[in-house]
Amino acid sequence: MSVVLVGGGKGKGRSLAAGDVILKAEPFVYLLSGSLKGLYCDYCFKKSEGYGRLQRCSRCKGERYCGRECQVKAWQLIHRHECPCIKRVLPKAPPDTARLMAKIIIKLKNGGDQLVEEVTDGKTRKFKDLMNHYSDIKKDRARQEQLEALTVVLSDYLGPDTLPNTADLQGIFGRICVNSFSITDMDHNALGTGVYLAGSVFDHSCRPNAFVTFNGPTLTCRALQSFTDFDISKVRISYLDVMTSTEERVKELKRRYYFTCDCPGCHDPEMDRLASSVVCGIKGCDGPVYIDENLPPSEPLPPCTKCGCQSPVTHTRTEYLTAAGYCREQLEECKDQYFLDIAQRGLERQGDNLFHPMNLLRVRLLDAATEAAISLSNWNLALQYGIQNIPALRLYYGERHPNVGMTLLKLGKIMLYLQQQQEALEYLTEAEGILNTSHGNTHPLYTTQLAPLITQAREELTANKKHNNRHYNSPHFSLVR
């Protein structure tokens, strides 16, 4: 069930401060990613202390739990119904989407169709109320092919007599496609997928005013800004990473969710020009010059927005288009995993004075290089790249966005390891102001990482003043995004 907390009460007209909880919800159904089986508990998503330490279900041997309590709760929740299905198809394991659909089918057949969650006064949601984009998905060839394949798998897994009719199956599939959340850990790494009834009420904006976090499968949505006259229909979260071009975001939202975004972030021509800009360079000017990639290479460049001069250099557009194409290739290779050498090649291709510091391709490659350097424990290089990128992250995400806070936290942690305690404390303190709003001071990110690091930085600063020496342990990081 879900609990809605809005300024101490439900409904419209309430005041809401940044950091206040808008919604706290448990999933209608959820699923641990198949690639993480054996590493995390299937019920609470707690990480195992080592592979093989989790307890298997004694019947199907497929689900794994961190203890007896989680095993009993999972059995009562849904596993008693799906356990025979898992045994039926052993040693095969159905794909995650098929498992999630099966959980929904099982839940609906066992009273889940009558489950009601109150979103706000007078507004409730059942599973049937979730948008399914039925006609859009019927016309989507790729998704229809996926559904056909899933239907075959589900017939084997659940048994052909258990499957809903074609229209209902299409509706369930559609609701998963456009309403499911990626459940993440405190480093924002994906752990699994969940469908939330009340949580599905939030629309998208590329400039969100709320943020969703997870603690296990529990979803919490907090306000990123204050509301003087709160209305839950005005709450906006981001469905995707906003550090992409407007064109890319609009295309991806249309492909995945079947709507055309019309938010302020998609109507900001100044930001779009900055995202595709080079450094002016005339008389040492560091202003941005916009490059429209749709124009022919011979087209003259527009004047610099800072000094007003127009570059006499004719080859800049061609040079930029070539470098931009190469950078996109490198980013594609870093799509699922960060590689330091690949990111560095992209940065080298940009040169020292070609791409403007706010050019989106440069920003994304610096971000990839930072994460790759962290994964290789190359702390100095990670710090170098990360600090360079902070102004751009503030621009694209917004000053108070949690992703800015996460970056400040990581850089502060590195600084602490490198014995730069004063700088570390400054970065960690700023991260606290941001993450306390988005996550709250009871979230594991705050209690197990941020707060202890701030305490450590203060203690080490005090110790340094007394000329004491301290032993430093190498920081531990998980890849983010």
ABEGO torsion letter per residue (X at the ends): XBBBBBGGBBEBGBBBBBGBBABBBBBABBBBBAAABGABBAAAGBBBAEBGABBBBAAAGABBBABAAAAAAAAAAAAAAAAAAAAAAOABBBBAAAAAAAAAAAAAAAGAAABBBBABBGBBBBAAABBAGAAAAAABAAAAAAAAAAAAAAAAAAEAAABBBAAAAAAAAAAAAAABBBBBBAAGBBABBBBBAAAAABBBBABBABBBBBBEABBBBBBABBBABBBAAABBBBABBABBBAAAAAAAAAAAAGBBBABAAABBAAAAAAABBBBAGBGGBABBBBBBAABBAABBBBBBAAAGBBBABAAAAAAAAAAAAAAAAAAAAAAABBBAAAAAAAAAAAEAAABBAABAAAAAAAAAAAAAAAAAGBAAAAAAAAAAAAAAAAAAAEAABAAAAAAAAAAAAAAAAAGBAAAAAAAAAAAAAAAAAAAEAABAAAAAAAAAAAAAAAAAAAAAAAGBBBBBBBBBBBBBX
